[in-house]
């Protein structure tokens, strides 16, 4: 006997909807577990992917030279990447770690040879009682903090040398895999994402442009400026040229002022306390060599297509460093770039919908 009452909607058994919820729930759980498994190597994988992306045009050229032998080309490209980027960075890190052990004692001894009156600031007598500044003490405290941070970083690597070597091997293997199968893997990932094809390739293109802008146009330029500054500091006879070159590289990431915040104070300081010509050489080296490199290299390495806001890239780099550590240099700008693209897509879709409604 029919009562005429319909079953409530929430009691309906929709197999298709239940399958979708179950499938995507299990998929998200598996992806979360996979991320936990890969988390110890995520930095190595991201660095490997970035290096493979940057050197991929060279890999294509090498592959043509070896008659499209993909395995041989991938081996050659991986070895070239290691010799070009990774090994010099390891050597530089070792020199920085070695130099950091000596910078504080040497600077302390050097400052002790200079009279305290040489560091006294010309302040009115009324202010001296309230605000008594010891410039030598300020320099030593900052150098002590820098030394401790470098020593801690190097100490962590030495303590976890096994995990460092494992991450290094993972990075090498990942670079090889990306060179050999990266193009096929990238297309597979793009095809898997549930979005419009135009939007997917637009996002992928924006991420590529951002990576090129960050690595080639900003980081590579900063590294070259730091190495050039280090050579100039060594020629001038400044203490700890590797450390000063590293500080100059970080200063190169700051928009508008850049490396000048390092070499101008250094030049003026050593002009008075080590010799006029030493300081003058540092100033001229910074102005004519270090400063001009930025104007020459950045447009060439970034290219005309990468019209990205430099200030946002700067915030992404240093914000990423603070939140994610060293790998944040890449993640910060990429996240900002993704947000910008998604907002642009949303705005265009909204405008299109409004036009259709009118």
Backbone torsions as a table, in degrees:
resi	resn	phi	psi	omega
1	UNK	NA	127.4	-177.7
2	UNK	-87.0	134.3	179.9
3	UNK	-91.3	-15.0	-178.8
4	UNK	84.0	-1.2	179.8
5	UNK	-89.4	137.8	178.1
6	UNK	-93.2	149.7	177.2
7	UNK	-67.3	140.1	176.2
8	UNK	-59.7	148.6	-176.4
9	UNK	-61.4	-34.7	-176.2
10	UNK	-72.3	-11.6	177.2
11	UNK	-93.0	-5.6	179.2
12	UNK	-68.6	138.4	-178.1
13	UNK	-100.0	92.0	179.8
14	UNK	-91.0	103.2	-175.8
15	UNK	-64.7	-39.2	-178.7
16	UNK	-64.8	-43.9	179.7
17	UNK	-68.1	-40.5	178.4
18	UNK	-62.6	-40.0	177.9
19	UNK	-63.5	-42.2	-179.4
20	UNK	-63.2	-47.0	179.1
21	UNK	-61.0	-44.2	-178.7
22	UNK	-65.7	-44.8	-177.3
23	UNK	-62.0	-51.8	-177.1
24	UNK	-71.0	-29.8	174.5
25	UNK	-64.3	-46.6	177.9
26	UNK	-65.3	-39.9	179.7
27	UNK	-62.3	-44.5	178.5
28	UNK	-63.3	-39.5	178.5
29	UNK	-63.5	-43.4	179.4
30	UNK	-65.6	-40.3	178.0
31	UNK	-64.8	-38.2	177.2
32	UNK	-63.5	-44.0	178.5
33	UNK	-65.8	-38.5	177.0
34	UNK	-63.6	-40.1	177.8
35	UNK	-63.1	-38.6	176.9
36	UNK	-64.1	-39.5	179.3
37	UNK	-66.4	-39.5	-176.8
38	UNK	-85.6	-10.9	-174.2
39	UNK	-55.8	-36.8	177.6
40	UNK	-64.6	-19.5	-175.8
41	UNK	-114.8	10.6	-173.8
42	UNK	-64.2	-36.6	178.8
43	UNK	-64.5	-45.0	179.7
44	UNK	-62.9	-38.3	-179.1
45	UNK	-68.7	-42.2	180.0
46	UNK	-66.1	-43.6	177.6
47	UNK	-62.3	-42.7	178.9
48	UNK	-62.3	-43.5	178.9
49	UNK	-63.5	-39.8	179.1
50	UNK	-65.3	-45.8	179.1
51	UNK	-64.0	-41.3	178.7
52	UNK	-63.1	-38.8	179.3
53	UNK	-66.3	-40.8	-178.3
54	UNK	-68.6	-41.1	-175.3
55	UNK	-92.9	5.4	-176.1
56	UNK	-63.9	-39.0	175.0
57	UNK	-58.6	-37.6	177.1
58	UNK	-67.5	-37.6	178.2
59	UNK	-62.0	-40.4	178.0
60	UNK	-62.7	-39.5	177.4
61	UNK	-65.0	-42.7	178.4
62	UNK	-64.1	-39.1	-179.3
63	UNK	-63.2	-35.9	176.0
64	UNK	-66.6	-36.0	-178.1
65	UNK	-70.5	-24.9	-179.5
66	UNK	-104.8	27.6	174.6
67	UNK	59.9	44.0	176.3
68	UNK	59.3	28.7	172.5
69	UNK	-82.1	98.0	-170.7
70	UNK	-65.2	-39.8	-179.3
71	UNK	-64.7	-46.7	179.9
72	UNK	-64.7	-42.3	179.1
73	UNK	-63.1	-37.7	179.8
74	UNK	-67.0	-39.3	177.0
75	UNK	-63.3	-46.0	-179.5
76	UNK	-64.6	-43.0	-179.2
77	UNK	-65.7	-39.1	178.1
78	UNK	-64.4	-44.7	178.6
79	UNK	-63.2	-40.1	178.4
80	UNK	-65.1	-38.6	177.7
81	UNK	-63.5	-42.7	-179.9
82	UNK	-64.0	-44.0	-178.2
83	UNK	-69.7	-29.7	-176.1
84	UNK	-83.5	-38.4	-170.8
85	UNK	-118.3	-55.9	-166.9
86	UNK	-68.5	-52.6	-177.6
87	UNK	-62.2	-44.0	174.6
88	UNK	-58.4	-36.9	179.0
89	UNK	-67.6	-38.1	177.1
90	UNK	-65.0	-42.0	178.7
91	UNK	-64.8	-42.3	178.2
92	UNK	-62.6	-41.6	177.7
93	UNK	-62.5	-38.5	178.4
94	UNK	-66.7	-41.6	178.3
95	UNK	-64.8	-39.6	179.3
96	UNK	-65.8	-42.2	178.7
97	UNK	-64.1	-41.7	179.4
98	UNK	-66.6	-41.8	-177.8
99	UNK	-70.1	-32.7	-177.2
100	UNK	-65.5	-24.9	178.5
101	UNK	-71.2	-20.3	-174.7
102	UNK	-108.0	-15.5	-171.3
103	UNK	-65.2	-44.2	-176.1
104	UNK	-67.2	-49.7	178.7
105	UNK	-60.5	-40.3	-178.9
106	UNK	-66.9	-43.2	-179.9
107	UNK	-67.2	-38.1	178.3
108	UNK	-62.4	-42.5	178.6
109	UNK	-67.4	-39.4	-178.7
110	UNK	-66.0	-41.0	179.2
111	UNK	-68.8	-30.7	179.8
112	UNK	-68.6	-22.2	178.2
113	UNK	-80.7	-10.4	179.4
114	UNK	-101.6	134.4	-178.7
115	UNK	-64.1	146.0	179.7
116	UNK	-62.5	-25.8	178.2
117	UNK	-67.3	-22.8	178.1
118	UNK	-68.0	-24.6	-180.0
119	UNK	-100.1	-4.4	-176.5
120	UNK	-67.6	131.6	178.6
121	UNK	-87.2	141.5	-178.0
122	UNK	-78.1	88.8	179.8
123	UNK	-111.6	151.8	175.3
124	UNK	-61.0	150.8	-179.1
125	UNK	-57.0	-33.4	-178.9
126	UNK	-65.8	-33.6	-178.1
127	UNK	-82.3	-26.2	-177.0
128	UNK	-62.7	-34.4	179.7
129	UNK	-70.7	-29.6	-177.6
130	UNK	-91.2	-41.6	-173.0
131	UNK	-127.4	90.6	-179.3
132	UNK	-101.7	107.6	-174.4
133	UNK	-103.6	128.6	174.2
134	UNK	-108.8	100.7	-175.9
135	UNK	-62.6	-37.6	178.6
136	UNK	-62.1	-41.1	178.4
137	UNK	-65.5	-37.5	177.8
138	UNK	-63.0	-44.8	179.3
139	UNK	-61.0	-46.3	-178.3
140	UNK	-64.4	-40.6	-179.8
141	UNK	-63.1	-43.3	-180.0
142	UNK	-67.5	-40.3	177.5
143	UNK	-65.2	-36.1	178.3
144	UNK	-63.4	-42.3	179.2
145	UNK	-64.8	-42.1	178.4
146	UNK	-62.8	-44.4	179.7
147	UNK	-61.1	-44.1	-178.6
148	UNK	-64.2	-40.6	179.0
149	UNK	-64.5	-43.6	179.3
150	UNK	-65.8	-42.2	-179.6
151	UNK	-65.2	-38.3	178.0
152	UNK	-64.5	-43.0	179.8
153	UNK	-63.1	-46.4	178.4
154	UNK	-65.9	-36.0	178.4
155	UNK	-65.1	-37.6	177.7
156	UNK	-64.8	-38.4	178.9
157	UNK	-66.3	-42.5	179.9
158	UNK	-66.7	-37.8	179.9
159	UNK	-67.2	-41.0	-178.8
160	UNK	-105.7	44.3	-175.8
161	UNK	-59.7	-34.1	-179.9
162	UNK	-64.2	-47.4	-179.5
163	UNK	-68.4	-32.0	175.5
164	UNK	-62.8	-44.4	179.1
165	UNK	-66.6	-38.6	178.0
166	UNK	-62.9	-45.6	178.0
167	UNK	-62.7	-36.8	178.9
168	UNK	-64.7	-43.4	177.8
169	UNK	-65.9	-40.3	177.5
170	UNK	-60.7	-41.1	179.2
171	UNK	-63.4	-43.1	-179.9
172	UNK	-62.8	-47.8	-179.5
173	UNK	-63.6	-39.9	-179.5
174	UNK	-66.1	-40.5	176.4
175	UNK	-58.6	-45.2	179.6
176	UNK	-61.2	-45.7	-179.1
177	UNK	-64.3	-40.7	179.3
178	UNK	-65.5	-38.8	177.0
179	UNK	-65.0	-41.4	-174.9
180	UNK	-78.3	-45.2	-172.7
181	UNK	-120.8	9.4	-173.1
182	UNK	-61.7	-42.0	-177.7
183	UNK	-64.6	-44.6	178.4
184	UNK	-65.6	-39.6	179.3
185	UNK	-65.3	-40.2	-179.2
186	UNK	-64.8	-44.7	178.8
187	UNK	-64.2	-36.3	178.6
188	UNK	-64.6	-42.7	179.0
189	UNK	-64.9	-43.8	-179.4
190	UNK	-63.2	-42.5	179.5
191	UNK	-67.1	-26.7	-178.0
192	UNK	-77.4	-28.7	-176.8
193	UNK	-66.5	128.0	-177.8
194	UNK	-80.3	73.2	177.6
195	UNK	-141.9	168.8	174.1
196	UNK	-61.5	143.1	-177.1
197	UNK	-58.7	-41.3	-179.7
198	UNK	-62.8	-42.8	-179.7
199	UNK	-66.9	-40.3	-179.0
200	UNK	-61.4	-48.2	-178.5
201	UNK	-72.2	-25.8	175.2
202	UNK	-68.3	-42.7	177.6
203	UNK	-65.0	-43.9	179.4
204	UNK	-61.7	-40.4	179.1
205	UNK	-65.8	-39.4	179.2
206	UNK	-66.1	-39.2	177.3
207	UNK	-64.5	-38.1	178.0
208	UNK	-65.1	-45.1	179.3
209	UNK	-61.6	-41.7	179.6
210	UNK	-64.5	-43.1	179.0
211	UNK	-61.0	-44.6	178.8
212	UNK	-62.1	-43.7	-178.3
213	UNK	-64.2	-42.0	-177.3
214	UNK	-71.6	-51.1	-172.4
215	UNK	-77.2	-51.8	-177.7
216	UNK	-75.9	-50.0	-170.6
217	UNK	-80.2	-30.2	-175.6
218	UNK	-108.4	-58.9	-175.7
219	UNK	-66.9	-46.2	-179.0
220	UNK	-64.6	-39.8	176.3
221	UNK	-63.0	-41.8	179.1
222	UNK	-64.6	-40.1	178.8
223	UNK	-64.3	-45.4	179.7
224	UNK	-62.9	-41.4	177.6
225	UNK	-64.5	-39.1	178.5
226	UNK	-64.6	-43.0	178.7
227	UNK	-65.4	-42.6	178.1
228	UNK	-63.0	-42.1	177.3
229	UNK	-63.0	-40.7	179.2
230	UNK	-59.8	-42.5	177.9
231	UNK	-62.8	-42.8	178.7
232	UNK	-64.8	-41.5	178.1
233	UNK	-64.1	-38.7	178.9
234	UNK	-66.5	-41.2	178.1
235	UNK	-63.0	-39.5	-179.7
236	UNK	-74.0	-11.6	179.9
237	UNK	81.2	22.7	178.6
238	UNK	-73.4	148.0	177.9
239	UNK	-70.5	144.5	176.4
240	UNK	54.4	60.2	-178.9
241	UNK	-64.6	-31.4	179.6
242	UNK	-66.3	-45.1	179.2
243	UNK	-64.4	-43.8	178.7
244	UNK	-65.4	-36.3	176.0
245	UNK	-65.4	-37.7	177.3
246	UNK	-64.7	-43.1	177.9
247	UNK	-63.4	-38.4	177.9
248	UNK	-64.1	-37.8	177.6
249	UNK	-61.7	-44.5	178.4
250	UNK	-65.6	-37.4	178.5
251	UNK	-65.6	-28.5	179.3
252	UNK	-65.0	-20.4	179.0
253	UNK	-77.5	-16.4	-178.4
254	UNK	-79.6	122.9	-178.4
255	UNK	-68.9	155.1	174.2
256	UNK	75.2	-50.2	-176.5
257	UNK	-96.5	-44.7	173.8
258	UNK	61.6	-139.3	-173.0
259	UNK	-69.2	-16.2	-177.1
260	UNK	-62.2	-24.1	179.4
261	UNK	-69.8	-10.3	178.7
262	UNK	-105.3	-54.8	-171.5
263	UNK	-76.0	-23.7	176.4
264	UNK	-69.5	-51.4	176.6
265	UNK	-61.0	-39.0	178.9
266	UNK	-62.0	-46.0	-179.5
267	UNK	-61.5	-44.6	179.8
268	UNK	-66.9	-40.1	-178.4
269	UNK	-64.1	-49.1	-177.0
270	UNK	-76.5	-16.3	174.2
271	UNK	-65.2	-33.7	-178.3
272	UNK	-93.0	-29.3	-170.1
273	UNK	-113.1	-7.0	175.3
274	UNK	-127.9	-20.7	179.9
275	UNK	147.8	141.3	-177.0
276	UNK	-60.6	-44.7	-175.8
277	UNK	-70.7	-30.0	175.8
278	UNK	-64.2	-49.0	178.5
279	UNK	-64.2	-39.1	179.2
280	UNK	-63.8	-39.6	177.9
281	UNK	-62.3	-42.4	179.0
282	UNK	-62.6	-42.6	179.9
283	UNK	-65.0	-44.4	179.9
284	UNK	-67.6	-39.0	177.9
285	UNK	-63.1	-42.2	179.0
286	UNK	-66.7	-39.6	-176.6
287	UNK	-75.0	-46.1	-171.6
288	UNK	-90.2	-23.7	-175.9
289	UNK	-111.9	-62.4	-175.4
290	UNK	-64.9	-46.6	-177.0
291	UNK	-65.7	-39.9	-178.7
292	UNK	-71.2	-26.5	179.6
293	UNK	-59.1	-38.2	-179.3
294	UNK	-63.3	-43.5	-179.0
295	UNK	-69.8	-27.0	-178.2
296	UNK	-87.6	-47.9	-171.0
297	UNK	-77.8	-42.5	-172.8
298	UNK	-59.1	-49.4	178.4
299	UNK	-63.0	-36.2	-179.1
300	UNK	-68.0	-43.3	-174.3
301	UNK	-78.6	-34.7	-179.8
302	UNK	-78.4	-45.0	-176.2
303	UNK	90.7	169.5	-176.2
304	UNK	-79.4	-22.3	-174.8
305	UNK	-76.4	-25.7	-174.3
306	UNK	-85.0	72.3	178.8
307	UNK	-88.7	81.6	-177.6
308	UNK	-114.9	145.9	178.5
309	UNK	-66.7	117.1	-176.7
310	UNK	-62.1	-36.3	-177.7
311	UNK	-65.1	-38.9	177.7
312	UNK	-67.2	-36.9	176.1
313	UNK	-63.5	-40.6	177.9
314	UNK	-61.1	-45.9	177.7
315	UNK	-63.8	-38.6	179.3
316	UNK	-64.7	-40.8	-178.7
317	UNK	-66.1	-52.8	-175.6
318	UNK	-76.1	-33.5	173.7
319	UNK	-66.1	-41.2	176.2
320	UNK	-63.4	-39.0	177.0
321	UNK	-60.6	-41.5	-176.9
322	UNK	-70.6	-37.9	-175.0
323	UNK	-85.6	-45.8	-172.0
324	UNK	-107.3	-4.7	-176.2
325	UNK	85.8	-159.1	-176.1
326	UNK	-55.0	-36.2	-178.6
327	UNK	-68.4	-14.8	177.5
328	UNK	-65.7	-17.0	174.9
329	UNK	-57.0	-36.1	179.0
330	UNK	-91.4	-42.5	-173.3
331	UNK	-68.2	-40.5	-177.4
332	UNK	-57.3	-57.4	178.7
333	UNK	-62.0	-35.3	179.0
334	UNK	-65.2	-40.2	178.0
335	UNK	-64.5	-43.7	178.1
336	UNK	-62.2	-42.0	179.6
337	UNK	-63.1	-42.1	177.8
338	UNK	-61.5	-43.5	179.4
339	UNK	-61.3	-43.1	-179.7
340	UNK	-61.9	-45.1	-178.6
341	UNK	-65.3	-44.0	179.7
342	UNK	-63.1	-38.9	177.2
343	UNK	-66.0	-38.2	177.4
344	UNK	-64.5	-43.0	178.9
345	UNK	-63.8	-43.1	178.8
346	UNK	-62.7	-42.3	-179.2
347	UNK	-64.7	-43.0	179.6
348	UNK	-65.2	-41.5	178.8
349	UNK	-64.6	-39.2	178.9
350	UNK	-65.7	-43.6	178.9
351	UNK	-63.9	-39.3	178.7
352	UNK	-64.8	-39.7	178.7
353	UNK	-65.3	-40.6	179.3
354	UNK	-65.2	-38.3	178.3
355	UNK	-66.4	-38.7	179.5
356	UNK	-67.1	-35.4	179.5
357	UNK	-70.4	-31.0	178.5
358	UNK	-74.4	NA	NA
